[in-house]
């Protein structure tokens, strides 16, 4: 049986990375590309704040092309849906057989229903490789298998901003408040993955400034380190001071 081609909705974070791992382990699926909505004004992923050049480096290290859906800021939900629809048209041009798109959603039923409806309008089907997983177990598995990520955004109404910029590791999981989902599924935090078993090579990142936006969301910037400087650091694969 030939594997079915599938896109993966990509934000740069841990959940979509785990979804990619699950797809690659399933002989039914063949991931062909990463679909990412980019804020055209700032050249970053909305909400995550991840820089476009970091996303491109991720895609290269993961061995998959990045298909971008550019969106102006400020944008509306209608504009988002139009950008996604246009990207799906481009996906069919690039991979004529692709009709499925996977998401890293875990348990929010309203989000799942929205994605199913949205894709259905374009004749696509949504796939959820991680749906229903126990998030406590999934978070520990992510760390235990050697995946590496950092918190790049924190909703300060749900989590202390001091968590922003920290490595997503056992120490962080041990200190998360009980009300916070360990995978951040309710938007408590967002992550940036930079190394692990799926990466051909780890990303050399440099930690930038942390800023509060909209009086609510704390962002920590992560930049690609200079190649020559990174090669001289013994721990260049991880974010500085993370």
N, C-alpha and C positions, 0 to 999 in steps of 0.2 A: 504494500500500500504506500502510495506517495504521500509525503507529509504535506499538510495544508499550510500555505503561506499565511502569516499573520503579522499585523503591525502591533506595536506596543506603545500605549500612551506613556510618555516619558516626562518626568519632572526633574530627574537627577537624583532622586531620593532612594531610600532603602526599600520601600514597598514595591516600587516598579522594578528595582533590581532583583528582588526576590521573585517577582512575577516572571521576569526574564529567566531566572534560574529554573523555575518550575516548567516553563514552556520548553526550554532546551532539554530538559530531562524527559519530556513526553514525546515519543516518536510520532505522535499524531500531528504535531505542530512544527513549523519551520519559521522562526522569527526572521523577518526580512528587513525591518527598519524600525526606528524609534520616532514616534510622532510627538512633537513638542510645540506648545503654544508659546510664542515669544512676544514679549512687550517690545514693539517696534521702536518706541521712543527711547527706552533705556537699554535695549538689547539684553534683557534678562527674562528669566522665567517669572511669571506673575506669582505672587505669594511666597515662593521660595527665594526669590531674589538672586538666583544663580546666574552668573554671567554667561553670555552666549559662547565665549571662547572656551569656558570650562566645559560646557555641554558638548561642544565639538570634540574636545579632548577626551571626554568620557566615551562618546560614540566610537571614536577611533580606537580607544583602548579596549572597548567591548567588541570590536569587529563588526559594527553595524552602522549603516548610514543614518544621519539625522534628517528627518523630514520636518521642516518648520512650518508652522501656521502663524504668520505674523499678525499682531493685533495692536492697533493704535491705543494710546492711553490719553485720557480715560476712555474705557470701552464699555459697551453695553453687552448684555447677554445675547442680544440679537447679533451684534457684531462678532461675538465669540463663535456663535453657531455658524455664521457665514464663513468665518475663517477656517473652522474645522471642516465644513463641507467642501471648501475649495481645496484643502489639503488632501481630503479623501479622493477627490477627482484626480489630483496629481499622483496620489499613491497608485491608483488604478492604471495610470499611464506608465508609471515606472515598473509596477508588478501587476500585469493584467489579470492574474488569477486571484489576487488578494481581495477578500470580502469580509475578513474578520479583524477586529481590533481588541487587544487585551488591555485590562486595567488592573491596577494593584489595590483596588478597593477591598475592604475587609468585612464590614458589617453594616454600613449605613444604607438601608434599603431605599431611601428616597434618592440618594445619589446613583445607586445602581439603576433604578427605574428610569431616571433621567437619561443616563447614558444609553440604555436600551432604546428608548424612544428616539433620541437624537440620531443614533446610527441607523435606526430603522428607516428614517426619512430618506436616507441615501442608499438604502438597500444593503446595509452592512449589518453584521451581528456582533454583539459585544460578548467578550469572554472574560471571566473573572477567576484566574488560576488560584488565588488565595482566599476566595470567599469562604467565610465561616471558620477560618483558622482561629485558634485561640491566640490572642495577641500577646499574652504573657509568654507563651511557649515560643511563638514566632520570633519575638524580639530576642530571646535568649539564644535561639538557634542561629539567628543572623550573626550575633557576636561570636558564638561558639564555632561557627564554620569559617571564621576568619574574614568576614566582610568588615569593611571599615567605613565609617561615616562620621559626620559632625553635624551638630544642630546649627542650621543657618538662619532659622526664623523661629521666634517664640511669640505666642499670643499671651501678652502679659496679663490678660484678664483670667487666664487659666493656669499660668505657670510663671514662676519667678524669672525675670529677664536674665538673671545670672547664669541660667542654664544655656543661654544662647552662645554659640561658639564652642561649646564643650564636645568632646568626643562622645559618640554614641557607643558606650561600652558598659561593662558590668557595673562599674562604679556609678555611672549615671542611672542605670536601671534600678540599682539598689536604693537610690536616693530620690527617685521620682515620688511625688505625693500620690497617695492611693487613689485619688479622684482623677488622676491623669492616666489616660490609656497609654500603655508602654510603647505602642506604635504610633501614638499621636493621631489616631484615626479621627478624632473629633476636632482636629485642627489645633490642638494644643501646641504642636511644634512641627517643623519641617526639617528635613535632613538633606545632606549632600554626600553621596557615596564617592569614595575616591580610591579604594583598593579592595583586594580580595580575590577569591578564586575565579571570578568571571573576568577579571581585568588581565589583559595581556601584560600590562605594566601598571604600577600605581601612578596616580597623578601626583606631581610635586606641586603642592599648594602653599601659598603664603597667606596667613591670616591678616585681613585688613581691619578697618574700623567697624565699630558697632554703633548703630543708630536706631532711634525710636521713631516710627512713622505712624501717622494718624493717631497719635497719642495712645497707641495700643500695641503695635507689632514691632518687636525688637529684631533687627536684622544684623547678622554678622557677615561681612563680606569676605569671600575667599577668592584669591587671585592665583593664576598660574605663576609659579616661581620661575625666575630666570633659569634657563637650561644650564648655563655654566655654573651659576651659584648653587643650583640644586644638586648638581653632581658633586659638589664639595662638602655637602652636609651629610653626616652619617645617618640622619633620620629624615631625609628630604622627602620621602614618600608621604609623610603626614603633615598636617597643617602646623605651621610655627605656633608655639605656645599653646597648642590645643591640649 
